[in-house]
Amino acid sequence: MIITRNTGRIPELLQTLVRLDDAEFMESESPIHDVETGVADACLMELPDVPQNLGDLEIVTFLERTVPGEVSHPAPVEEADSVCTDCDRISAQMDSAGIPLSEEGVRICTRAWAEALHPEGGLHPVDPDILVPAPGQGTAVILCRKDDESTRSILRRLDHRPTRITITVERGIQHLSGLGPLSPLGVLAELEGMQLRVRCFNLLPDGTERRIDCCIFVDYVMDDLLGMAEYLNGKRSEALFCESAMY
């Protein structure tokens, strides 16, 4: 079996999570195309790079999620006079927290990028109560063809169930909201026993902030996610879906 990866975008950390004795790794600029055309059996990708519509492919394996969220350098966000970022989601949430933006402020970026840019260290995790990460951030997945049962049976053994549960909630809210990866939307789901704590942020075009911090049961129904999505994109004015479970 061959798993393709784009070495320019998959952090070295994620490569160590795959333990398949019969797997070959090869570099590819278009790993999904390689699987579609039969050049490779499966591909390893960061989840934010995976399109919503996969056609004849599907995500078979969610690898155990690394720590999601951004880090700041060279000082903690809480101590910063201003921050520097080119991400709309981060900009919106920093403005909400009353921290101004500038070209010379404390830099905020994802952990993988920060570790590549600053291997010497000096990185400070940003509290998700201040900055909600992008849906699916910190997750790698393996895709293969729906009709390739032999490969699927091997890859299923690598699936990390808790990660699948939390990421399904995050991607579900993003999909139902209709908000794309370049929007200010942030979503983070975390398992807490038999419940999921869900934190979300979005900034509507008129400048209105929408925040969610609630719990839903692991056996939630799709209406729970739809209620959150409609509140985040402005179609619902009140957070009725989580009145009884708000933090």
C-alpha positions as CSV (number, residue, x, y, z in Angstrom):
1,M,0.0,0.0,0.0
2,I,1.2,3.5,-0.8
3,I,0.2,6.5,1.1
4,T,1.1,9.8,-0.6
5,R,1.9,12.9,1.3
6,N,2.8,16.5,0.4
7,T,5.9,17.0,2.5
8,G,5.6,20.7,2.2
9,R,2.3,20.8,4.2
10,I,2.3,17.8,6.5
11,P,4.2,18.5,9.7
12,E,7.0,16.0,10.5
13,L,5.2,15.2,13.7
14,L,2.2,13.7,11.9
15,Q,4.4,11.3,9.9
16,T,5.4,9.5,13.1
17,L,1.7,8.7,13.8
18,V,1.4,6.2,10.9
19,R,2.7,2.7,11.7
20,L,2.2,0.4,8.7
21,D,4.9,-2.0,7.9
22,D,3.8,-2.5,4.3
23,A,3.3,1.2,3.6
24,E,5.5,3.2,1.1
25,F,5.6,6.9,1.3
26,M,6.0,9.1,-1.7
27,E,5.8,12.8,-2.2
28,S,3.0,14.3,-4.2
29,E,1.7,17.7,-5.1
30,S,-1.8,16.4,-5.7
31,P,-2.3,13.3,-3.4
32,I,-6.1,13.2,-3.9
33,H,-5.7,13.0,-7.7
34,D,-3.2,10.2,-7.2
35,V,-5.7,8.1,-5.3
36,E,-8.5,8.9,-7.7
37,T,-6.4,7.7,-10.7
38,G,-5.0,4.6,-8.9
39,V,-1.4,5.8,-8.6
40,A,-1.7,5.4,-4.9
41,D,-4.0,3.5,-2.6
42,A,-4.5,6.2,0.0
43,C,-3.2,9.6,1.0
44,L,-2.3,11.4,4.2
45,M,-3.4,15.0,4.5
46,E,-4.1,17.7,7.1
47,L,-7.9,17.9,7.5
48,P,-8.3,21.7,6.7
49,D,-6.8,20.9,3.3
50,V,-9.5,18.2,2.6
51,P,-12.4,19.5,0.5
52,Q,-16.0,18.9,1.7
53,N,-17.0,17.1,-1.5
54,L,-14.7,14.0,-2.0
55,G,-16.6,12.2,-4.8
56,D,-15.5,8.6,-4.9
57,L,-13.1,9.0,-2.0
58,E,-13.8,9.1,1.7
59,I,-12.0,9.8,5.0
60,V,-11.3,6.3,6.5
61,T,-8.9,7.2,9.3
62,F,-8.7,10.1,11.7
63,L,-5.3,10.1,13.3
64,E,-5.1,11.1,16.9
65,R,-5.4,14.9,17.1
66,T,-2.4,16.9,18.1
67,V,-3.0,20.0,20.3
68,P,-5.3,22.3,18.4
69,G,-5.1,26.0,18.5
70,E,-2.6,28.8,17.9
71,V,0.5,29.9,19.6
72,S,2.1,33.3,20.0
73,H,5.7,34.4,19.7
74,P,7.7,35.8,21.4
75,A,5.3,36.7,24.2
76,P,1.9,35.5,25.5
77,V,-1.1,37.2,24.0
78,E,-2.3,38.2,27.4
79,E,0.9,40.4,27.8
80,A,0.9,41.8,24.2
81,D,0.2,45.4,23.4
82,S,-0.7,44.3,19.9
83,V,-0.6,41.2,17.8
84,C,0.4,40.5,14.2
85,T,-1.6,38.1,11.9
86,D,-2.9,37.8,8.4
87,C,-5.8,35.5,9.3
88,D,-9.3,37.0,9.4
89,R,-10.5,34.6,12.1
90,I,-7.6,35.6,14.4
91,S,-8.0,39.3,13.6
92,A,-11.7,39.2,14.5
93,Q,-11.2,37.4,17.8
94,M,-8.3,39.6,18.8
95,D,-10.4,42.7,18.1
96,S,-13.1,41.1,20.2
97,A,-10.7,40.6,23.1
98,G,-9.6,44.3,22.8
99,I,-6.1,43.5,21.5
100,P,-5.1,45.8,18.6
101,L,-3.4,44.6,15.4
102,S,-0.1,45.9,14.1
103,E,2.7,44.9,11.7
104,E,5.1,44.6,14.6
105,G,3.1,43.0,17.3
106,V,3.3,39.5,18.9
107,R,2.9,37.0,16.1
108,I,0.1,34.4,16.2
109,C,0.0,31.4,14.0
110,T,-0.8,27.7,14.1
111,R,1.5,25.5,16.2
112,A,2.9,23.6,13.1
113,W,3.9,26.9,11.3
114,A,5.3,28.4,14.5
115,E,7.5,25.4,15.2
116,A,8.8,25.6,11.7
117,L,9.5,29.3,11.9
118,H,10.8,29.3,15.4
119,P,12.6,26.0,16.1
120,E,14.4,27.6,19.0
121,G,11.1,27.7,21.0
122,G,9.7,30.7,22.9
123,L,6.1,29.7,21.8
124,H,3.1,30.4,24.0
125,P,-0.2,28.5,23.5
126,V,-3.2,30.8,23.2
127,D,-6.2,29.9,25.5
128,P,-9.1,28.7,23.3
129,D,-11.4,30.9,25.5
130,I,-9.6,33.8,23.9
131,L,-9.0,32.4,20.4
132,V,-11.2,29.6,19.1
133,P,-9.2,27.5,16.5
134,A,-10.3,26.7,13.0
135,P,-12.6,23.6,12.6
136,G,-10.5,20.4,12.4
137,Q,-7.2,22.2,13.2
138,G,-4.4,19.9,14.4
139,T,-5.8,16.8,12.7
140,A,-4.4,14.5,10.0
141,V,-6.6,12.1,8.1
142,I,-6.1,9.2,5.6
143,L,-8.4,9.0,2.5
144,C,-8.9,6.2,0.1
145,R,-11.4,5.0,-2.6
146,K,-14.8,3.9,-1.4
147,D,-14.6,0.7,-3.4
148,D,-11.1,-0.3,-2.1
149,E,-12.2,-2.6,0.7
150,S,-8.8,-4.2,1.3
151,T,-7.2,-0.8,2.0
152,R,-10.1,0.4,4.0
153,S,-9.9,-2.7,6.3
154,I,-6.2,-1.9,7.1
155,L,-6.8,1.8,7.6
156,R,-9.8,1.3,10.0
157,R,-7.4,-0.1,12.5
158,L,-5.6,3.2,12.8
159,D,-8.8,5.3,13.3
160,H,-8.8,7.3,16.6
161,R,-12.4,7.3,17.7
162,P,-12.3,10.3,20.1
163,T,-10.8,12.4,17.4
164,R,-13.4,11.3,14.9
165,I,-16.2,12.2,17.3
166,T,-14.9,15.7,18.0
167,I,-13.9,16.5,14.4
168,T,-17.3,15.3,13.0
169,V,-19.0,17.9,15.2
170,E,-16.6,20.7,14.1
171,R,-16.8,19.9,10.4
172,G,-20.6,19.4,10.7
173,I,-21.1,22.9,12.2
174,Q,-18.9,24.4,9.5
175,H,-20.7,22.6,6.7
176,L,-24.2,23.4,8.0
177,S,-23.3,27.0,8.5
178,G,-22.2,27.4,4.9
179,L,-19.1,29.3,6.1
180,G,-15.9,28.5,4.2
181,P,-12.3,28.1,5.4
182,L,-11.5,31.8,4.8
183,S,-14.3,33.0,7.0
184,P,-13.8,34.2,10.6
185,L,-15.4,31.0,11.9
186,G,-13.7,29.1,14.8
187,V,-15.0,25.8,16.2
188,L,-13.6,23.6,18.9
189,A,-15.2,20.4,20.3
190,E,-13.7,18.5,23.2
191,L,-14.8,15.3,24.9
192,E,-15.7,15.6,28.6
193,G,-17.0,12.3,29.7
194,M,-20.2,11.5,27.9
195,Q,-20.6,15.1,26.7
196,L,-18.9,17.4,24.2
197,R,-18.0,20.9,25.1
198,V,-18.4,23.0,22.0
199,R,-16.9,26.5,21.6
200,C,-17.6,28.6,18.5
201,F,-16.9,32.1,17.2
202,N,-18.1,34.0,14.1
203,L,-18.2,37.6,13.0
204,L,-21.2,38.5,10.9
205,P,-20.7,41.0,7.9
206,D,-22.4,43.7,10.0
207,G,-19.8,43.3,12.8
208,T,-22.1,41.3,15.1
209,E,-20.2,38.7,17.1
210,R,-21.7,35.2,17.6
211,R,-20.2,33.0,20.4
212,I,-21.2,29.6,21.7
213,D,-19.9,27.8,24.7
214,C,-22.2,24.8,25.5
215,C,-22.4,21.1,26.1
216,I,-24.1,18.5,24.0
217,F,-24.4,14.8,24.6
218,V,-22.2,12.4,22.6
219,D,-25.4,11.0,21.0
220,Y,-26.5,14.4,19.8
221,V,-28.9,14.8,16.9
222,M,-28.2,16.8,13.7
223,D,-30.7,19.5,14.8
224,D,-28.2,20.3,17.6
225,L,-25.5,21.1,15.1
226,L,-27.9,22.9,12.8
227,G,-29.1,25.1,15.6
228,M,-25.5,26.2,16.3
229,A,-24.7,26.7,12.6
230,E,-27.8,28.9,12.1
231,Y,-27.0,31.0,15.1
232,L,-23.4,31.4,13.9
233,N,-24.3,32.5,10.4
234,G,-27.1,34.9,11.6
235,K,-30.2,32.9,10.5
236,R,-31.2,32.4,14.2
237,S,-31.2,35.2,16.6
238,E,-31.1,33.3,19.9
239,A,-29.1,30.4,21.2
240,L,-32.1,28.3,22.1
241,F,-30.4,25.1,21.2
242,C,-28.1,25.2,24.3
243,E,-30.0,27.2,26.9
244,S,-30.0,24.2,29.4
245,A,-26.3,23.5,28.9
246,M,-24.5,26.8,28.6
247,Y,-21.3,27.2,30.6
